[in-house]
Amino acid sequence: MAGVVRDLGLLFILLAAVVLGSYLIRLFWDQVLKRIARRTRTKLDTMIIEATERPAFLLVLLGGFYLVFQRFSTHPALAGTPWLKVINGVFFVAAAIAFTRFLYALIKAILDWYLAEVAVRTETRVDEEFIPLFARLLKVILYFIAITVILGYFKVNLTGFIATAGVASLALALAAQETIANWISGFAIMVDRPFKVGDRIELPDGQIGDVYEIGLRSTRIRTFDNNLLIVPNTEMAKSRVLNFRYPSPQARIAQTIGVAYGSDLDKVKRVLLEICANHPDVLKEPPPGVYFTEFGESALKLFLSCWVAAYRDLFRVQDELNMEIKRRFEQEGIEIPFPKRDVRIRRE
């Protein structure tokens, strides 16, 4: 009886020492390591220490409990009993999960640091959009490996498990092939960068809008009506898209203007060029141009071409130019004709 009381007393003392030691390690982690990390130039060490604090504490606590258990595993009350294997299994499962959490927290902290410190300074948004997806995928892979290791420890036949997982994956892939195709297309768009968030694009059906978001499944476009047009990435990847931003944000105003037969075309050209030259948002290079292009049925047609610095100003500048053209034509006596027909009635 005295020996049992002595063993129980020693067990409680060792368990209390493990808890106290784990608490002291966590206190050292929080009060010493964090302070040292905050004094360095980079935030990477601080983010790693903060992210791995709890998983590291759990690993230390489990390791201490396991050492205590090994110390008493040869005790007559445990030796040779089924409880020994059960407790060993519980410790192994807990340690595998704790180590997986620690490893994921470590990698996730590095990825978060890269997003906060490096990705924001790059010209492309591929890393900012792909890394969160990679982090989620990595979490699934790490826990899948952990489950595989745990099942292997308990000598579960993994052949059937892997075969079942393969069949389930194939069935899932067939059922979600459209979604997977959208994911692949979304990744291709992120890498190839035919357009990016904020660009103004025109779709094959003539709809124009600004790219609002490029997701894994679809691309969202905000139209001029302030509506959100959602297009699957497979359609975006295989469609011909006109990007107004590339190779530069400059945009051209091109329109045909008709004047009446008998008009002084030199005067008309001079007036149009003066209007373009006097507008503050019309670029001097490339220079505006006016060209006589066609003898129409009711008008002499001239082609006006000029450039603005940003495509977002295209409609506003075009409206202001048209208003000024109408005012100057009326002031200069230049007629803008409309279709006319002479009808003659012949009597026999």
Backbone torsions as a table, in degrees:
resi	resn	phi	psi	omega
1	MET	NA	-42.5	-179.9
2	ALA	-64.1	-36.0	179.1
3	GLY	-66.1	-37.1	179.0
4	VAL	-66.3	-43.6	179.5
5	VAL	-63.1	-39.4	179.0
6	ARG	-64.6	-41.8	179.9
7	ASP	-66.2	-41.9	178.5
8	LEU	-64.4	-39.5	178.1
9	GLY	-63.0	-43.0	178.4
10	LEU	-64.3	-38.4	178.9
11	LEU	-61.5	-47.7	-179.8
12	PHE	-64.8	-36.7	178.6
13	ILE	-64.6	-44.3	-179.8
14	LEU	-65.8	-41.6	178.0
15	LEU	-63.1	-41.4	178.1
16	ALA	-64.9	-36.8	178.4
17	ALA	-66.5	-37.8	178.0
18	VAL	-64.3	-46.3	179.7
19	VAL	-62.5	-44.5	179.9
20	LEU	-64.5	-43.4	179.5
21	GLY	-63.4	-40.0	178.0
22	SER	-64.1	-40.3	178.5
23	TYR	-64.7	-40.1	179.3
24	LEU	-66.5	-38.6	177.6
25	ILE	-64.5	-42.0	178.2
26	ARG	-65.6	-37.1	177.3
27	LEU	-65.3	-41.3	176.2
28	PHE	-63.0	-41.9	178.9
29	TRP	-59.7	-43.3	-173.7
30	ASP	-80.1	-39.7	-172.5
31	GLN	-92.7	-26.0	-176.1
32	VAL	-106.4	-57.4	-175.9
33	LEU	-63.0	-41.9	-179.8
34	LYS	-63.9	-41.2	179.7
35	ARG	-65.5	-39.7	177.4
36	ILE	-65.0	-41.4	-178.1
37	ALA	-66.3	-34.5	-178.8
38	ARG	-68.2	-19.3	-179.0
39	ARG	-87.1	-9.3	179.0
40	THR	-81.1	165.1	-177.0
41	ARG	-73.6	-33.0	-177.5
42	THR	-95.3	153.9	177.4
43	LYS	-92.9	-2.3	-175.3
44	LEU	-61.7	-48.6	-178.6
45	ASP	-63.8	-37.1	177.9
46	THR	-63.5	-44.6	-179.2
47	MET	-66.5	-36.2	178.0
48	ILE	-67.1	-44.6	-178.6
49	ILE	-64.9	-41.9	179.9
50	GLU	-68.0	-37.4	-177.1
51	ALA	-74.4	-33.3	-175.2
52	THR	-96.7	4.7	-176.0
53	GLU	-61.0	-54.9	-177.2
54	ARG	-67.3	-46.8	177.2
55	PRO	-60.5	-37.3	178.6
56	ALA	-66.0	-41.8	177.3
57	PHE	-60.9	-41.3	179.6
58	LEU	-65.5	-39.8	178.1
59	LEU	-63.1	-44.1	179.3
60	VAL	-62.7	-42.4	-179.3
61	LEU	-64.5	-44.8	178.4
62	LEU	-65.0	-40.3	178.2
63	GLY	-61.9	-40.8	178.2
64	GLY	-65.9	-43.8	178.2
65	PHE	-62.7	-37.2	180.0
66	TYR	-67.1	-39.1	177.3
67	LEU	-63.8	-39.9	176.9
68	VAL	-64.3	-41.1	179.5
69	PHE	-63.4	-41.5	178.0
70	GLN	-63.4	-33.3	178.6
71	ARG	-63.3	-34.3	-176.8
72	PHE	-105.5	7.6	-178.3
73	SER	-69.6	-22.9	178.7
74	THR	-88.8	4.0	179.4
75	HIS	-66.4	141.5	-178.1
76	PRO	-55.6	-28.2	-178.6
77	ALA	-72.2	-21.3	-178.0
78	LEU	-111.8	-32.1	-174.2
79	ALA	-59.0	127.1	176.2
80	GLY	80.0	2.3	-179.2
81	THR	-95.0	155.7	177.2
82	PRO	-62.4	-24.1	-178.3
83	TRP	-63.5	-26.5	-179.5
84	LEU	-63.1	-46.2	178.6
85	LYS	-67.1	-37.2	-179.6
86	VAL	-63.4	-46.6	-178.8
87	ILE	-66.5	-39.6	175.9
88	ASN	-59.8	-42.3	178.6
89	GLY	-63.7	-41.5	178.7
90	VAL	-62.7	-43.2	178.4
91	PHE	-63.1	-41.1	-179.1
92	PHE	-65.1	-44.3	179.3
93	VAL	-62.1	-46.3	-179.3
94	ALA	-63.4	-41.5	179.9
95	ALA	-66.4	-39.9	179.1
96	ALA	-63.1	-44.0	179.6
97	ILE	-66.9	-42.3	179.8
98	ALA	-63.5	-42.3	178.8
99	PHE	-66.0	-38.8	177.6
100	THR	-62.7	-42.8	177.7
101	ARG	-62.4	-41.4	179.2
102	PHE	-63.8	-45.0	-178.9
103	LEU	-65.2	-42.1	179.2
104	TYR	-66.3	-40.7	178.8
105	ALA	-62.5	-38.2	178.7
106	LEU	-64.1	-49.9	-179.0
107	ILE	-67.1	-39.3	-179.9
108	LYS	-63.5	-37.1	177.9
109	ALA	-64.6	-40.3	177.8
110	ILE	-64.6	-42.2	178.8
111	LEU	-65.1	-41.3	178.2
112	ASP	-63.9	-39.8	176.8
113	TRP	-63.1	-41.1	179.6
114	TYR	-63.3	-41.8	178.6
115	LEU	-63.7	-40.8	-174.9
116	ALA	-79.1	-30.9	-172.4
117	GLU	-108.7	-30.4	-172.9
118	VAL	-110.0	-48.5	-173.3
119	ALA	-62.6	-33.1	-177.8
120	VAL	-69.3	-16.6	-179.2
121	ARG	-99.2	-1.9	177.2
122	THR	-87.7	156.3	-178.5
123	GLU	-75.0	-30.0	-178.8
124	THR	-94.6	156.0	177.4
125	ARG	-104.5	14.4	-178.9
126	VAL	-61.4	-47.2	-178.3
127	ASP	-64.7	-39.5	-179.0
128	GLU	-65.9	-29.0	-178.8
129	GLU	-93.1	-28.0	-175.6
130	PHE	-88.1	-34.8	-175.2
131	ILE	-62.4	-43.2	175.0
132	PRO	-57.6	-39.6	176.1
133	LEU	-63.7	-43.0	179.6
134	PHE	-62.5	-38.2	179.5
135	ALA	-64.0	-42.9	178.6
136	ARG	-66.4	-41.0	178.6
137	LEU	-65.2	-39.5	178.5
138	LEU	-62.6	-38.7	178.8
139	LYS	-61.7	-43.2	178.8
140	VAL	-63.7	-42.8	-178.5
141	ILE	-65.1	-44.3	-178.5
142	LEU	-63.3	-43.5	-179.8
143	TYR	-71.8	-29.9	175.0
144	PHE	-65.3	-42.6	177.1
145	ILE	-63.2	-41.6	179.4
146	ALA	-61.5	-43.2	179.1
147	ILE	-64.3	-39.5	178.5
148	THR	-62.7	-42.6	178.6
149	VAL	-64.7	-41.2	-179.8
150	ILE	-64.0	-44.6	178.7
151	LEU	-64.2	-37.6	176.7
152	GLY	-64.4	-35.3	178.2
153	TYR	-63.7	-39.2	179.6
154	PHE	-86.1	9.9	176.1
155	LYS	58.4	39.4	174.0
156	VAL	-81.6	136.3	-179.1
157	ASN	-65.9	109.5	-176.8
158	LEU	-82.2	-14.0	-178.4
159	THR	-63.0	-48.7	178.0
160	GLY	-65.6	-36.7	179.2
161	PHE	-64.6	-44.6	179.9
162	ILE	-67.2	-39.8	178.3
163	ALA	-63.8	-42.5	177.5
164	THR	-63.5	-41.4	178.1
165	ALA	-64.0	-37.7	178.2
166	GLY	-65.3	-43.4	178.4
167	VAL	-64.6	-43.0	178.7
168	ALA	-63.4	-38.8	178.7
169	SER	-65.1	-40.1	178.7
170	LEU	-64.6	-44.0	178.4
171	ALA	-63.3	-41.0	178.7
172	LEU	-65.4	-39.8	179.4
173	ALA	-65.1	-39.9	177.9
174	LEU	-66.6	-39.0	-179.3
175	ALA	-71.8	-30.1	-175.9
176	ALA	-115.2	31.9	-176.1
177	GLN	-64.8	-33.3	178.1
178	GLU	-67.3	-42.1	177.8
179	THR	-63.2	-42.4	179.5
180	ILE	-65.0	-39.2	177.6
181	ALA	-62.4	-38.3	176.7
182	ASN	-65.9	-37.8	177.4
183	TRP	-63.1	-46.5	-179.5
184	ILE	-63.1	-42.3	178.4
185	SER	-64.6	-39.6	177.4
186	GLY	-62.9	-41.0	176.7
187	PHE	-64.3	-40.6	178.5
188	ALA	-62.5	-39.4	178.3
189	ILE	-64.8	-41.1	-179.9
190	MET	-64.1	-35.1	-178.2
191	VAL	-81.6	-45.2	-176.0
192	ASP	-75.2	-29.6	176.7
193	ARG	57.0	52.7	173.1
194	PRO	-67.4	-22.6	173.9
195	PHE	-157.2	163.0	178.7
196	LYS	-137.5	173.2	-177.8
197	VAL	-60.2	130.6	-179.1
198	GLY	100.3	-16.2	179.4
199	ASP	-73.5	148.3	174.3
200	ARG	-97.9	125.7	-176.2
201	ILE	-129.2	159.0	175.1
202	GLU	-120.6	128.0	-178.8
203	LEU	-85.6	166.1	-178.8
204	PRO	-58.5	-28.1	179.8
205	ASP	-83.7	4.6	176.2
206	GLY	94.7	-4.7	179.7
207	GLN	-74.3	137.1	-178.1
208	ILE	-119.9	139.1	177.8
209	GLY	-169.1	175.5	178.9
210	ASP	-100.2	135.0	179.6
211	VAL	-65.7	119.3	-176.7
212	TYR	-94.0	-39.7	-178.6
213	GLU	-160.4	140.8	173.8
214	ILE	-112.4	106.0	-178.8
215	GLY	-101.3	-177.3	179.3
216	LEU	-75.0	-30.6	-177.6
217	ARG	-101.0	-33.6	-174.3
218	SER	-148.7	164.0	174.0
219	THR	-112.0	131.2	-177.9
220	ARG	-105.4	129.9	-176.2
221	ILE	-123.0	127.8	177.8
222	ARG	-91.6	118.5	-178.2
223	THR	-82.0	174.8	179.9
224	PHE	-68.4	-17.2	175.5
225	ASP	-84.9	6.5	-178.3
226	ASN	63.9	30.2	172.5
227	ASN	-102.2	156.7	-178.4
228	LEU	-102.5	115.5	177.6
229	LEU	-94.8	119.9	-176.7
230	ILE	-106.2	118.1	-176.8
231	VAL	-118.6	127.9	176.2
232	PRO	-59.1	145.3	-175.9
233	ASN	-65.3	-27.5	177.9
234	THR	-63.8	-38.3	177.6
235	GLU	-69.9	-39.1	179.8
236	MET	-66.3	-35.8	-176.1
237	ALA	-71.6	-30.7	-175.7
238	LYS	-103.0	1.3	-178.7
239	SER	-95.5	156.2	173.2
240	ARG	-87.6	114.9	-175.7
241	VAL	-113.2	131.8	176.6
242	LEU	-93.6	118.2	-179.9
243	ASN	-102.7	116.3	-176.9
244	PHE	-74.4	-15.4	-174.7
245	ARG	-83.6	-29.0	-174.6
246	TYR	-106.8	147.2	2.4
247	PRO	-77.3	-8.3	175.6
248	SER	-148.9	160.6	-179.7
249	PRO	-74.8	-1.9	178.7
250	GLN	-65.3	146.5	-179.4
251	ALA	-134.2	148.4	-177.8
252	ARG	-104.5	136.2	170.4
253	ILE	-94.9	119.9	-178.6
254	ALA	-132.6	120.8	179.3
255	GLN	-152.3	156.7	179.6
256	THR	-102.3	132.6	-178.4
257	ILE	-121.8	129.2	179.4
258	GLY	-104.9	137.5	175.0
259	VAL	-125.3	160.6	-174.2
260	ALA	-69.6	150.8	172.5
261	TYR	-59.5	138.9	-176.8
262	GLY	95.7	-6.0	178.6
263	SER	-72.2	151.4	176.3
264	ASP	-80.7	102.9	-174.2
265	LEU	-66.3	-31.9	176.2
266	ASP	-62.4	-41.2	178.5
267	LYS	-66.5	-42.1	179.6
268	VAL	-61.4	-45.2	178.7
269	LYS	-61.3	-42.5	-179.4
270	ARG	-62.4	-43.4	-179.7
271	VAL	-63.1	-45.6	-178.9
272	LEU	-63.6	-41.4	178.8
273	LEU	-67.4	-35.9	176.9
274	GLU	-64.7	-40.7	179.2
275	ILE	-61.9	-44.1	179.6
276	CYS	-66.6	-40.4	-177.7
277	ALA	-67.9	-30.6	-177.1
278	ASN	-84.9	-11.2	-179.7
279	HIS	-82.5	129.0	-174.6
280	PRO	-68.2	-22.6	-175.7
281	ASP	-97.8	-1.5	175.9
282	VAL	-86.3	127.0	-175.7
283	LEU	-72.0	145.6	174.9
284	LYS	-80.2	-27.9	177.0
285	GLU	-129.8	123.8	-4.5
286	PRO	-67.6	147.2	-173.1
287	PRO	-70.9	150.3	175.0
288	PRO	-63.5	153.8	179.1
289	GLY	-142.4	145.9	176.2
290	VAL	-128.1	129.0	-174.0
291	TYR	-133.6	133.8	175.8
292	PHE	-80.5	115.6	-168.6
293	THR	-113.8	-25.8	-169.5
294	GLU	-158.3	143.6	168.3
295	PHE	-92.0	101.5	-178.9
296	GLY	-82.6	175.6	179.6
297	GLU	-65.3	-39.3	-176.1
298	SER	-121.9	-2.0	-174.3
299	ALA	-153.5	156.9	167.7
300	LEU	-88.6	124.0	-171.5
301	LYS	-102.2	131.7	177.5
302	LEU	-120.1	144.1	-178.8
303	PHE	-104.4	121.5	179.9
304	LEU	-104.1	130.4	179.2
305	SER	-134.8	128.6	174.7
306	CYS	-153.5	166.8	-173.0
307	TRP	-123.1	147.9	172.8
308	VAL	-119.3	158.3	-173.1
309	ALA	-71.8	-31.2	-176.2
310	ALA	-134.0	135.7	-178.6
311	TYR	-64.3	-22.5	178.9
312	ARG	-68.8	-18.9	178.8
313	ASP	-93.7	3.8	-171.6
314	LEU	-60.0	-52.8	-175.0
315	PHE	-67.1	-39.1	-179.8
316	ARG	-65.3	-47.0	-179.1
317	VAL	-65.9	-38.8	178.8
318	GLN	-63.3	-39.7	176.8
319	ASP	-63.5	-44.6	-179.4
320	GLU	-65.8	-38.0	177.1
321	LEU	-65.7	-43.0	-180.0
322	ASN	-63.1	-41.0	178.2
323	MET	-62.4	-42.0	-179.3
324	GLU	-70.6	-36.0	177.6
325	ILE	-62.5	-44.9	179.2
326	LYS	-62.0	-43.0	-178.9
327	ARG	-65.5	-44.4	-177.7
328	ARG	-69.6	-37.4	177.9
329	PHE	-62.5	-41.6	177.8
330	GLU	-66.1	-37.9	179.8
331	GLN	-69.1	-37.6	-176.9
332	GLU	-89.0	-2.6	179.8
333	GLY	74.5	27.2	178.3
334	ILE	-93.2	124.4	-174.5
335	GLU	-88.7	132.7	171.5
336	ILE	-99.5	106.5	-170.8
337	PRO	-78.7	165.5	170.8
338	PHE	-125.6	159.3	-176.6
339	PRO	-57.3	133.3	-179.9
340	LYS	-127.2	150.0	175.8
341	ARG	-134.6	131.3	172.6
342	ASP	-94.9	121.5	-179.2
343	VAL	-106.0	123.5	178.8
344	ARG	-117.0	131.0	-179.8
345	ILE	-105.8	120.2	-179.2
346	ARG	-102.0	128.6	179.3
347	ARG	-106.9	129.2	178.1
348	GLU	-90.4	NA	NA
